[in-house]
């Protein structure tokens, strides 16, 4: 007969995250770039106090547990306070991606039934354009003080954040409830059809945030200063705003200025040791650093996700600047990072080039999540590093369904990701491609990710993207898009010759298109659907 444990049970709640930060690391700084420019500084203790004031203010507006509060905002201290106040009160924090099309933004606000919308002054024109189409919102709160308040003509009940919270007490009794209660809502980017909502529970967020402090994940500790460049409207900034106070790390929020020069200055002045963002952000940062002959004086680790990181960029970070890259994988439906690449003692015996290639894979599953790959019939495929199949995931922070969805996406308890992957004997997973992006040519598969990574190794290439285009003989053939680095010259023949030495002959693209820029979506991923629409007939 099983013996019951004699341990206390306490729900894992987001309110406890900030109260832990205030109690154990109360004097640790949070540094925030204001929307209008200057830096703002305070501590976790002050953040907790202001979060309680906001909780009281929201209650004063008539909101109750279960209501949704939206945000259209950058990474800043007022947005951080909302993270804790809204969810801690039993409400749902709905972070809206301002880079969505207006109609998609209107759709998710109404679908979520947001009662209040918090917004940065930067987005006042956006608010003006959508407010009339969001009838359930009873107040629009500008995340600002009175001096920098945005004027939003034609929108009723626009409030100033600082004036809203000013009269309220710093004391608030956080309610206790089931840890499975919904805490935060994030919608997919909606590349096909309307965006779908993932409703994260308190339990899922807290467990994922705790995993971020593990040595093989982000390794956050009181010795770190962490800069989440990934937006707070993108999967809760990979749960870093929660992980930082759990681990006692100093937190730096970059606000709206995400260009290479601004990020480098912030990293240096604030002595950032850990950063996190998508590859497009790091490409811009690296271009600035290279052009000006700069070095990183404090940064030791950077987490990368959202899309595949080229091995050439991993090598540059490690070899030229001494920065370790932690390459992860996750999606809206998995709360945040579910795998992470981190070199093991066995990997340290490899050559530097082999180590970079290892980091370019998406790594091992974080404790709390499980992975497998399946064939088209749903049968589990071997972990041999060669067999490719659809990646399936299950775990403590994986969705069971979509918000207000009619049908569960799960297959026998596993979530189908739509990614094609391999898993080797050591459990290391590598995304080979999105199922929709794999190029099928002459009965064989070409990984657009691997081909892009190879092209990115050319010293004159800033960005690369590959799509499959219909071909009368081969079904599909790869079409390569190149963005040249500023001041660099490279032509079609140079690129093809470079690739011929690095990939199979039948992988070499049939054509190269040079462009000034690539269409990038709200999560930093190249919008390949746009490229297909424009170039889908080039081989016809």
C-alpha positions in Angstrom: 0.0 0.0 0.0 1.3 3.4 -0.9 2.2 5.7 2.0 0.9 9.3 1.8 3.6 11.9 2.2 3.6 14.2 5.2 4.5 17.4 3.4 2.7 20.8 3.3 1.0 21.8 0.1 1.0 25.4 -1.0 -0.2 26.5 -4.4 2.4 27.8 -6.9 1.1 31.4 -7.4 2.7 34.3 -9.3 2.0 36.7 -6.3 4.5 34.5 -4.3 7.1 35.1 -7.0 7.3 38.9 -6.4 6.8 38.6 -2.7 9.8 36.2 -2.6 11.8 38.7 -4.6 10.8 41.5 -2.2 11.6 39.4 0.9 14.8 37.7 -0.1 16.2 40.1 -2.7 14.4 43.3 -1.7 17.4 45.6 -2.4 18.2 44.1 -5.8 17.7 46.5 -8.7 15.2 46.6 -11.5 16.4 49.0 -14.2 13.9 50.1 -16.9 14.3 52.1 -20.0 11.4 54.5 -20.0 9.4 54.9 -23.2 10.4 58.5 -23.5 14.1 57.7 -23.0 15.7 57.9 -19.6 16.5 55.0 -17.3 14.4 54.3 -14.2 15.7 52.4 -11.2 14.1 50.8 -8.2 14.2 47.5 -6.2 12.2 44.3 -6.1 10.7 45.6 -2.8 9.5 48.7 -4.5 8.2 46.7 -7.4 6.2 44.5 -5.1 4.8 47.6 -3.3 3.7 49.2 -6.5 2.3 45.9 -7.8 0.0 45.9 -4.7 -1.0 49.5 -5.4 -2.0 48.4 -9.0 -3.9 45.4 -7.7 -5.9 47.8 -5.4 -6.5 50.2 -8.4 -7.8 47.5 -10.7 -10.2 46.3 -7.9 -11.3 50.0 -7.6 -12.1 50.0 -11.4 -14.6 47.2 -10.7 -12.4 44.3 -12.0 -12.7 40.9 -10.3 -10.9 37.5 -10.4 -11.4 35.9 -13.8 -11.4 39.2 -15.7 -8.8 39.8 -18.4 -6.5 42.8 -18.5 -4.7 43.5 -21.8 -1.4 45.2 -22.4 0.2 46.8 -25.5 3.6 47.6 -24.1 7.4 47.3 -24.2 9.6 45.7 -21.6 9.5 48.3 -18.8 8.8 48.5 -15.0 5.1 49.4 -15.2 4.5 46.4 -17.5 6.4 44.3 -15.0 4.1 45.5 -12.2 1.1 44.5 -14.2 2.5 41.0 -14.6 2.3 40.5 -10.9 -0.7 42.7 -10.0 -3.1 41.2 -12.6 -2.2 37.5 -12.3 -1.7 37.8 -8.5 -5.2 39.2 -8.1 -6.7 36.1 -9.9 -7.2 38.0 -13.2 -5.6 37.1 -16.5 -2.7 39.1 -18.0 -3.2 39.2 -21.7 -0.1 40.6 -23.4 -1.0 41.8 -27.0 1.6 41.8 -29.8 1.5 45.3 -31.3 3.1 44.0 -34.4 0.0 42.0 -35.4 -2.2 43.4 -38.1 -4.8 45.8 -36.7 -7.7 43.4 -37.5 -5.8 40.5 -35.7 -5.2 42.8 -32.7 -8.9 43.7 -32.5 -9.8 40.0 -32.8 -7.7 38.9 -29.9 -8.7 41.8 -27.6 -12.4 40.9 -28.2 -11.8 37.2 -28.1 -10.0 37.5 -24.7 -12.7 39.9 -23.5 -10.2 42.4 -22.1 -11.8 44.7 -19.6 -8.9 47.2 -19.3 -6.1 47.8 -21.7 -2.7 49.1 -20.5 -0.6 50.7 -23.2 2.7 52.5 -23.7 2.5 56.1 -25.1 4.4 54.8 -28.2 1.2 52.9 -29.1 -1.2 55.8 -28.8 -1.8 55.9 -32.6 -2.5 52.2 -32.6 -5.0 52.6 -29.7 -6.7 55.4 -31.5 -7.2 53.1 -34.5 -8.6 50.1 -32.7 -10.5 51.5 -29.6 -13.8 51.9 -31.4 -13.7 48.2 -32.3 -13.1 47.0 -28.7 -16.4 47.8 -26.9 -15.8 45.7 -23.8 -12.8 47.7 -22.7 -13.9 50.1 -19.9 -10.6 51.9 -19.5 -7.4 52.6 -21.5 -4.5 53.1 -19.1 -1.4 54.8 -20.5 1.7 53.4 -18.7 3.1 56.8 -18.0 3.2 59.7 -15.5 1.2 62.8 -16.2 4.1 64.7 -17.8 4.6 62.1 -20.5 0.9 61.1 -20.9 -0.1 60.3 -24.4 -3.0 62.2 -26.0 -5.5 59.8 -27.6 -8.2 61.9 -29.3 -11.6 60.3 -29.7 -11.0 57.5 -27.1 -13.1 57.6 -24.0 -11.8 57.0 -20.5 -8.1 57.2 -21.1 -6.3 57.1 -17.7 -2.8 57.9 -16.5 -1.1 54.9 -14.8 0.7 56.9 -12.1 -2.5 58.9 -11.3 -4.5 55.7 -11.2 -2.3 53.9 -8.6 -1.3 57.0 -6.6 -4.2 57.1 -4.1 -4.1 53.4 -3.4 -2.5 51.5 -0.5 0.7 49.5 -0.8 -1.0 46.8 1.2 -3.0 44.1 -0.6 -3.9 40.6 0.5 -3.1 38.4 -2.4 -5.9 35.9 -2.8 -5.1 32.1 -2.5 -6.6 29.9 -5.2 -5.9 26.8 -7.2 -2.5 26.9 -8.9 -4.2 25.6 -12.1 -6.1 28.9 -12.4 -5.4 30.9 -15.6 -2.7 33.5 -15.1 -1.6 34.8 -18.5 -2.9 34.7 -22.0 -0.8 34.8 -25.1 -1.9 34.4 -28.7 -0.1 32.8 -31.6 1.1 35.0 -34.4 -1.7 33.9 -36.6 0.3 33.3 -39.8 -2.7 31.2 -41.0 -6.2 32.1 -39.9 -7.0 33.9 -36.6 -4.5 33.8 -33.8 -5.1 31.1 -31.1 -4.9 31.7 -27.4 -2.7 29.8 -25.0 -4.0 30.3 -21.4 -1.1 29.6 -19.0 -1.8 28.6 -15.5 0.0 29.9 -12.4 1.6 26.4 -11.9 2.9 26.3 -15.5 4.5 29.7 -15.3 6.1 29.3 -11.9 7.5 25.8 -12.8 8.9 27.1 -16.1 10.4 30.2 -14.4 12.0 28.0 -11.7 13.5 25.9 -14.5 15.1 29.0 -15.9 17.3 29.1 -12.8 18.7 25.7 -13.4 22.4 25.5 -14.4 21.7 23.8 -17.7 19.1 26.4 -18.7 19.6 30.1 -18.0 21.5 29.5 -14.7 20.1 32.7 -13.2 21.5 33.6 -9.7 22.0 36.6 -7.5 25.4 37.1 -9.3 23.6 37.8 -12.6 22.2 40.8 -14.3 19.7 39.6 -16.9 18.5 41.5 -19.9 15.4 40.0 -21.6 15.3 41.6 -25.1 12.6 39.1 -26.1 9.4 41.2 -25.7 7.1 40.7 -22.7 4.3 40.3 -25.3 6.0 37.2 -26.7 5.4 34.2 -24.4 5.9 36.3 -21.3 9.5 37.2 -22.4 10.2 33.5 -22.0 9.3 33.7 -18.3 12.4 35.7 -17.5 10.5 38.5 -15.6 9.4 35.7 -13.2 12.7 33.8 -13.1 14.7 36.9 -12.2 13.1 37.5 -8.8 13.0 33.8 -8.1 16.8 33.6 -8.7 17.6 37.0 -7.2 19.0 38.3 -10.4 19.2 42.0 -11.2 16.7 42.7 -14.0 17.3 45.2 -16.9 14.3 46.0 -19.1 15.2 47.6 -22.5 12.0 49.5 -23.3 11.4 50.4 -27.0 15.1 50.9 -28.1 16.2 47.5 -29.5 18.7 48.6 -32.1 22.3 47.4 -31.8 23.7 50.6 -30.5 21.1 51.1 -27.7 21.4 47.4 -26.6 25.2 47.5 -26.5 25.2 50.7 -24.4 22.7 49.2 -22.0 24.6 46.0 -21.7 27.8 47.8 -20.9 26.5 50.5 -18.6 24.4 48.0 -16.6 27.0 45.2 -16.6 24.6 42.7 -18.1 25.8 39.1 -17.7 22.9 37.2 -19.3 20.7 38.2 -22.2 17.9 36.6 -24.2 16.4 37.3 -27.6 15.7 36.1 -31.1 18.5 35.7 -33.7 17.5 38.9 -35.7 18.2 41.0 -32.6 21.6 39.5 -32.1 22.4 40.0 -35.8 21.8 43.7 -35.4 23.8 43.9 -32.2 26.7 42.0 -33.8 26.8 44.3 -36.8 27.1 47.3 -34.5 29.8 45.7 -32.4 31.8 44.6 -35.4 31.5 48.0 -37.2 32.8 49.8 -34.2 35.4 47.3 -33.0 33.7 46.8 -29.6 33.9 44.1 -27.0 31.6 42.8 -24.3 33.0 43.5 -20.9 30.5 41.6 -18.7 28.1 39.5 -20.8 28.8 35.8 -20.4 25.7 34.0 -21.7 22.9 34.7 -24.2 19.8 32.6 -24.7 18.5 32.4 -28.2 15.2 31.1 -29.5 12.3 31.9 -31.8 14.2 30.6 -34.9 17.4 28.7 -35.5 20.7 30.4 -34.7 23.3 29.9 -37.4 26.4 28.1 -36.3 28.5 30.9 -37.7 26.9 33.4 -35.3 27.3 31.0 -32.4 31.0 30.8 -33.3 31.4 34.6 -33.5 29.8 35.0 -30.1 32.0 32.3 -28.5 35.3 32.7 -30.4 35.5 36.5 -30.9 33.6 37.8 -27.8 33.7 35.0 -25.2 29.9 34.8 -24.9 28.3 31.4 -24.5 25.2 30.8 -26.5 22.4 28.8 -25.0 20.2 27.7 -27.9 16.6 26.8 -26.9 13.3 25.8 -28.4 9.8 26.6 -27.4 6.6 28.0 -28.8 3.5 29.8 -27.6 1.9 26.5 -26.7 4.8 25.5 -24.4 4.8 28.6 -22.1 8.5 29.2 -22.8 11.8 27.3 -23.3 11.2 23.5 -23.3 14.7 22.5 -24.5 18.1 24.1 -24.1 21.5 23.4 -25.5 24.3 23.4 -23.0 27.7 21.8 -23.5 28.3 18.6 -21.5 31.8 17.2 -20.4 31.6 15.0 -23.4 31.0 18.0 -25.7 34.0 19.8 -24.2 36.3 17.2 -25.7 35.2 18.3 -29.2 36.9 20.8 -31.4 35.5 24.4 -31.2 33.8 24.0 -34.6 32.1 20.8 -33.4 31.0 22.5 -30.2 29.4 25.3 -32.1 27.6 22.8 -34.3 26.4 21.1 -31.1 25.0 24.4 -29.7 23.3 25.0 -33.0 21.0 22.1 -32.2 18.1 22.9 -29.8 19.4 20.7 -27.0 17.9 18.5 -24.3 14.4 18.7 -22.9 14.2 20.7 -19.6 13.0 18.7 -16.6 9.3 18.9 -16.7 8.9 18.3 -20.4 9.2 15.2 -22.6 9.9 14.9 -26.3 9.4 12.3 -29.0 9.3 12.2 -32.8 6.7 10.3 -34.8 6.2 9.2 -38.4 3.2 10.0 -40.6 1.3 7.0 -39.0 2.0 8.3 -35.5 4.6 5.6 -34.6 7.4 6.7 -32.4 10.7 6.9 -34.3 14.2 5.9 -33.0 16.5 8.3 -31.2 19.4 7.9 -33.6 20.0 11.5 -34.6 19.1 10.6 -38.2 15.4 9.6 -38.3 13.2 12.7 -38.9 9.7 13.0 -37.8 7.2 15.4 -36.3 8.2 16.6 -32.9 5.7 15.9 -30.1 5.9 17.3 -26.6 4.1 16.9 -23.3 4.8 18.2 -19.8 4.0 20.5 -16.9 3.7 23.7 -19.1 2.3 22.4 -22.3 -1.2 23.5 -23.5 -4.1 21.0 -23.4 -6.1 23.1 -25.7 -6.6 26.6 -27.0 -8.6 29.3 -25.3 -12.3 29.0 -26.2 -11.2 26.3 -28.7 -13.7 23.7 -29.8 -11.3 20.8 -30.2 -8.2 19.7 -28.3 -5.0 19.6 -30.5 -3.5 16.7 -28.4 -2.8 13.3 -29.9 -2.8 10.6 -27.3 -1.8 13.2 -24.7 1.0 14.7 -26.8 1.0 18.1 -28.4 2.0 18.0 -32.1 4.3 20.9 -32.8 4.4 21.0 -36.5 8.2 20.9 -36.4 10.3 18.2 -38.1 13.1 17.1 -35.8 15.7 14.5 -34.9 16.6 13.3 -31.5 19.9 11.5 -30.9 20.8 8.7 -28.4 21.8 11.4 -25.8 18.4 13.1 -26.0 19.6 16.1 -28.0 16.9 17.4 -30.3 17.5 19.3 -33.5 14.8 21.1 -35.4 15.2 20.3 -39.1 12.4 22.5 -40.3 8.8 23.5 -39.9 6.7 20.8 -41.6 5.4 23.5 -43.9 8.9 24.8 -44.7 10.6 21.5 -45.6 11.5 21.5 -49.3 10.5 18.2 -51.1 12.6 17.8 -54.2 12.8 14.6 -56.3 11.6 12.4 -53.4 14.1 13.8 -51.0 13.9 16.5 -48.2 15.9 19.6 -47.9 16.0 21.5 -44.6 15.5 25.2 -45.2 17.0 25.8 -41.8 20.3 24.0 -42.6 20.6 25.7 -45.9 20.0 29.1 -44.3 22.6 28.4 -41.7 25.2 27.4 -44.4 24.5 30.6 -46.3 24.8 32.7 -43.1 28.4 31.4 -42.8 29.4 33.6 -45.8 31.2 36.7 -44.4 29.2 39.1 -46.6 25.8 37.8 -45.7 23.7 39.6 -43.0 20.5 37.5 -43.3 19.4 34.5 -45.4 16.0 32.8 -46.0 15.1 29.8 -48.1 11.7 28.7 -49.4 10.6 25.8 -51.5 9.1 26.9 -54.9 7.1 24.6 -57.2 9.2 23.1 -60.0 7.9 21.3 -63.1 10.4 18.5 -62.8 11.5 18.2 -59.1 8.2 19.0 -57.3 10.0 21.8 -55.4 13.4 23.5 -55.6 15.0 25.9 -53.0 15.1 29.6 -53.6 17.6 31.6 -51.5 17.1 35.2 -50.4 20.2 37.1 -49.2 20.6 40.4 -47.4 24.1 41.7 -47.8 26.0 43.2 -44.9 26.5 47.0 -45.2 29.4 47.8 -47.4 29.9 44.2 -48.6 29.7 42.9 -52.1 28.7 39.4 -53.0 27.1 38.0 -56.1 25.0 34.9 -57.1 28.0 32.9 -58.3 29.9 33.6 -55.1 27.1 32.3 -52.9 26.5 29.2 -55.0 30.2 28.4 -55.0 30.3 28.9 -51.2 27.4 26.6 -50.7 28.7 23.9 -53.1 31.6 23.3 -50.7 29.2 23.0 -47.7 26.0 21.2 -48.7 25.0 18.3 -51.0 25.0 19.2 -54.6 21.2 18.7 -55.0 20.7 21.1 -52.0 22.3 24.1 -53.8 19.6 26.6 -54.6 18.5 27.0 -58.2 18.4 30.8 -57.8 19.6 33.6 -55.4 17.5 36.7 -54.9 19.3 39.7 -53.2 17.0 41.9 -51.2 17.4 45.0 -49.0 15.5 43.3 -46.1 13.4 40.3 -45.3 9.8 40.4 -44.0 9.9 39.8 -40.3 6.9 39.1 -38.1 6.2 40.2 -34.5 8.2 37.4 -33.0 11.3 38.0 -35.1 10.7 35.2 -37.6 11.0 35.6 -41.3 7.5 35.6 -42.9 8.1 32.9 -45.5 4.5 33.0 -46.5 5.0 36.5 -47.8 8.0 35.3 -49.8 6.0 32.4 -51.3 3.2 34.7 -52.4 5.7 37.0 -54.2 8.1 34.5 -55.6 6.0 31.2 -55.8 6.0 31.1 -59.6 9.6 31.8 -60.5 10.4 28.3 -61.6 7.1 27.8 -63.5 
